[in-house]
Amino acid sequence: MKLNNNYQNLKKDYLFSTINKKVEEYKKTNPNADIIKLGIGDVTKPLCPEIVEAMTKAAQEMGKSSTFRGYGPEQGYLFLRESIAKYYSDFEVSIKEDEIFVSDGAKSDLGNILDLFSGDNTVLIPDPVYPAYVDTNIMDGRKIIYIGANESNKFLPLPDDRIKSDIIYICSPNNPTGAAYDKEGLKKWVNYAINNDAIIFYDSAYEAFIDGYNLPHSIYQIEGAKECAIEFCSLSKRAGFTGTRCGYTVIPKKLKRNNVSINELWFRRQSTKFNGVSYIVQRGAQAAFSIEGSKQINENIFYYRENAKIISDGIKFAGFWFIGGKHSPYIWFKCPNKMSSWEMFDYLLEKANVVGTPGCGFGKNGEGFFRITSFGSKDKIFEAMARIKKLFI
């Protein structure tokens, strides 16, 4: 018996575990501290009534012989895949139902999709980055090349033709920085992928936060993307499904490598290793794409956008350089007075009782930066910004 020794190359402590440990230690010596947590990107608004009603009805169906359902299709029920396809059509993107795969979330699919690709592929990942992209490839022993996202390129790096890669990770709007690519930027990445016979893993988990139609909601709004990109999306942030778990992956039939359909490979993988998302959850997800469900969801997203504006205005007033907040629930700012990311974390925790996320936890280029999330109650957001402004003004 042999272990996968690649796991020994992972960092011992996950970023948010370290944050929680620091907060708990502070609370032990300061039990009366009113701590405001704006670090973890978890939604706080409850599920919308339309979704709850649909899931309640589905649960009742499961309690009757006439409407009970057992194993469902691994790819997802057709009623949900049709709803997702219709959602794409709103952005003038044509996606067929058999190109959509329903899952328990984008995070799972982003890790599991690697089953289809050899471990000797070279992976191109921006830095700073969502840690799961890096860790899942370290687990498989792949070579990782980092492309620098930084203040000078507004954390939206463009391809370098001198770098050759097989798999490319893009998240837009981005986690952790909140930066979002326009069509011209994504077109350059699509051209790069086609020229290198590479595949883009496009994480669109935050597309619902895009304000207006000037930015693409899907990479398939870019010509040629269906031949070089897999899109991962989640209902976690769009519909508050962080605890309910549902997402989907789109793999166009046009996407082939070595004359092999990636769509067919993924279907084979899922039908072998995955039994599908529960019927109850999928009915809730269907409701999230309905007219009334979308209306209620947009009210929640608007609430988070208002929170983001409050944070952005406060950060701007304090004189910090920042991005995000406009098309994203995240605000990414430069630490003042040349403070390190963890120094900023400790300073805000101890002096303002506010918890954010140190940028260095997302990669080398995150050092000296800090992330705050707009997922929280408006009164707490106001209070947190008042405390921060008091410290620096």
N, C-alpha and C positions, 0 to 999 in steps of 0.2 A: 504494500500500500504506500502510495506517495501523495503528498499534499501538493496543491498548486502553490508553489513558492512565490509566485507573483504577488500573492496577498501580503507577503512580508515587505513588499516595496511600498505599501500604502502608508500614509500618515497614521499614526496610532490613534489620534483623537480627531473626531469629526468636528468641524468648525463650531457648529451650534451646540455640541456637547460641552465644549470648552466655555462658550458664552454662558450656558446655563450653570455650569459649575462656579464661575466667577460671581454670577448674580446671587446664587444660593449662599456662597461664603460671605458676601456683603450683607445679606439679609440677616445672617446669624448675629452679626455685631451691630446691625442697625435695624432691629425688628419693626420699628415704627416708620421706616422710610416708605414714602409713597412712590413706588417705582413704576414708571411708564415704559412699557416694552414696545419698541418700534423696530425690532430687529428681525425676527422671523417673518417671512412672507406668507403668513397664514391669514385667510380671510376671517372677518369677525361678524359680518352680517349673516343672518340666518337664511336658510333656503327660502326661495320665493313661494308664495301660496299656491301658484299654479303647479309648481313642481311637487310640493307636498301633497296636493290633492291627487295628482297623477300617481304618485308612489303609494298613497293610501289605497286608492282604487285597485292598483295592481296587487297589493298585498292581500286585499280582500278576495281578488280573483284566485290567488294561490290557495285560499282556504275552502274552495269549492271544487268538487270533482269535475264539474262541467267546464271549468275555466282554468283548472290547474295546469301548470307547465313544468316539464322536467328539464332535461338538458336542452339548452338552446344552441343555435348555430355558433360555432367558434368565432366566426367573422363578425357576429352581431346580428340582431334581428333586422329584417329588411325595413321595418317601419322607422327605425332610428337612422339607418344608413341613407334612406331616402330623405329624411329631414336634414341630415348633414349635407348631402348633395345639393339640396335646395339652398342651404345657407351659402354654399360656395357660389351658386349661381347669382346671388345678390352682388357678388364682386366680379361678375361676368367671367367666372371660371367654370368650365364644364368638367365635372368629375362624375364618373359612373359609380353606381352602388357597389360593384364588385372591385372597385379600387380603394374602398374604405374598409378599415378593420377597427372594430370597437375593442377597447381594452379597459383596464382598470387605472389608466393614467399614462401620461406622456413619459414620466420617469421610468416606468417599467419598460415601455417599448424602446426608449432610447438605449437602455441597457441590453434588452433581449435581442434587438435587431442585429447586434454584433455576432450572434450565432451564425449569421449568413456569410460572414466575411472572415477570411483567413487572418491568422494572427500576425502574418508578416506584412500586412498592409501598413502604410505610413499614414498617420493621422495628423491633421492640421487643426489646431485648437487656438482660439484667441485667448489672450491673457490680459486682464482678469476674466474668469469664467465660472460658470456654475460647476461646483466640484464634481458632480456625478459624471460629467463628460470625461474628465480626466481619470477618475478612479475606475470606471468600468473598463477603460482601455488598459490601465495598469494591470488590472486583474487578468487580462488576456495576454499581457506581455508585449503589446504593440509599441512600436516606436512612435513617440509623440514629438511633433514640432510645434512650437508656439509662435504665434504671430502677435506682435505687440499692439495692444489697444492702449492708447494713452491720451494725455491732455492735448497733444499737438494734433492728433487726428480725431479728436472729440470722441474717443473710444469706439470708433467705427473704422477699423483697419480694412484696407483694400488688398486684393491679392498681389503677390509678388511673383512674377513669372520665373524668377530664378529658383523658387522653391517648388519642388515636386511632391505631391501628396496624392493619396488614394481616397481618403475619407475626410470631409471638411465639416466642421460644426459651426453653424450660424444660429444665433438666437436673436430674434428681432420682433418687438422691442426686447431689449437685452436684460437679462438677469446676470449680474447685479447692477449694471450701470444705468439702465433705463434708456440708453441710446437706441435709436431706430433707423434702419437703412431706408433710403428712398429708392425709387425704381432704378435710377442710374447706378447706384451702388450695388444693388443686387444683380443687375445685369452684368456687371464686371465679374462678380463671383460665378454666375452661371457660365459665362464665356470661359473663365478659368477652368471650371470643372469639366466642361466639354473638351477643351484643348488638352487636358491631362487625363481624360477618361476616368475622372474621379466622380464620386457621389457626394452630394451635399446632404447632411442631416440637418433639416431646417426645423428648429423649435419655435413654434408660433403660439406658445402657451399664453402670451400676453396680448395677442392681436386685438382682443375686444377693447383694450384700453386706448387704441389708436383713435385720436380725436379728428374726425373728418375723413376724407377719402384721398388726401394728398399722398399718403404713405400706403404701400401695399399691405394688405391683410394676409396675403398668401404668396409664397414664392411662385406659385403657378400663374400669377399675374404677369410674370416675366417670360417672355418668349424663349423657348428652349428648355425651360425648367423641368418639364415633364420627362425629359430624356436624361436628366442628371440629378434629380432631387427627390428625397423622401421627406414628407412633411408630418410632423408630430404636433398634435394639439391636445388640449386638456380642457375639461369643464371645471377644473379646480378653481381657477381665478375668475373665469367668465361667469360661472353660475354658482360658485360657492361649494363645489363638490370636493373640497380637500378631505373631508371626512366621509364622503359618500363614495368616491372613487369611480370616475369614468373619464375616458379620453378616447382618442382615435388617431390612427395613423393612415396616411394616404400614400399609396404606392401606385403610380400610373402604370398602365399596361405597356406604355412606350419605354419604360425604364428597363433596359437589358444590359447585361455585361457577358461577354463571351457567348453571345447568342442565347443566353439563359434569362428567363423572365424573373426579375426580383419579386414581382407580385406573386408568382406561383411558388417561389421558394418560401416567402413569408407565410402564405396560406398553408403550406405543408408544415412549416415549423409550428404555427399556431394550432393547427388541428392535432398535432402530436403533443404539445406541451401546455396547452391552454384550453380550459373548458368554457371560456366566455364569461361575460359580465352578467350578473343576475338580471332576470326579467324585470324585477321591481325597479332596479336602478336605471335600466334602459328606458323604461316608461317615463321615469323622472327626467332623463336626458332628452327624450323626445319632447317633453313639455317645455324644456329650456329653449327649444328652437321654434316653439309655436309663437303666434303673434302676441298673445297675452303674456306668455312666459318671457319672451324677448323684451317686452315693454317693462316688466317687473325687474328683470335682470339689469336692464340699462339704468334703471333708477338707482340700483346698488352701485353700479360702476360709476355713475355720475357722483354719487356720495364719496367714493374713494378718490375720484378726480378732484373734487373740491378739497378733500384732505391734502392731496398732493400739492395743490396750489397754495394752501396755507403754509405747508412746509417750504415750498419753493420761495414764496415771498419772504418767509422768515430767514431762510438761508441767504437770500439775496441782500436782505436788510443788514445781516451780520457781516456782509462783505466777502463771503466765501465763493470761490469758483465752483460751479456745479453744472450737471446735466441731468436729464431725466425729468420726471414730474409731469411733463406735458402729455406724452403718449404712454405713460408707464406709471405703475404704483410705486416705483422706486425713485429716490432722489440720491444721487451720487455726488458727494462734494469733497473738495480738497481740504484736508485738515489745516487749520490755521497755525501760524507760528512754528511751522516746520515740525509739528508734532507727528509722531508715528501713528499708525492706525490703532495699535493697542493702547498707546498713551492717550489718544483721544477717547477710546472706549472707557478707560479707567477714570478719566477726568469727568466725562459726562455722567458716569454712574455715581461717582462720589460727590460731585458738586451740584448736579442737577437731577440726580435719580432718574436719568433717562438712559434706556438701553437701545443701542443701534448695533450695526455689524461692522467690524473692522475690515477695511478693504483688502488687507494683506491676506485674509483668509480665502480670497478668491484667486490668488496668484501673485507673483512677484510684482507685476505692474499695478497691483492694487494697494501697495504700500504707500502710506501717506494720504489715503482716501478713506471715505466712510460712507456707509449706506444707511438710509432711513426709509422705512416703508410707510405707506399711507393707509395700510390696513389697520384701522383702529377707530375708536369713537372720536367724533369731532371735538368734543370737550377735552379729551385727553391730548389730542393733537395740538389744540390751542395752548393748553397748559405746558406741554413739552416745549413748544417753540418759545413761549414766554420765558421759560427757564433758560433755554439756550441763548436767547438774545440778551438776557440779563448778564450772562457770563462773559459775553464777547463784545458788548457795546458800552 
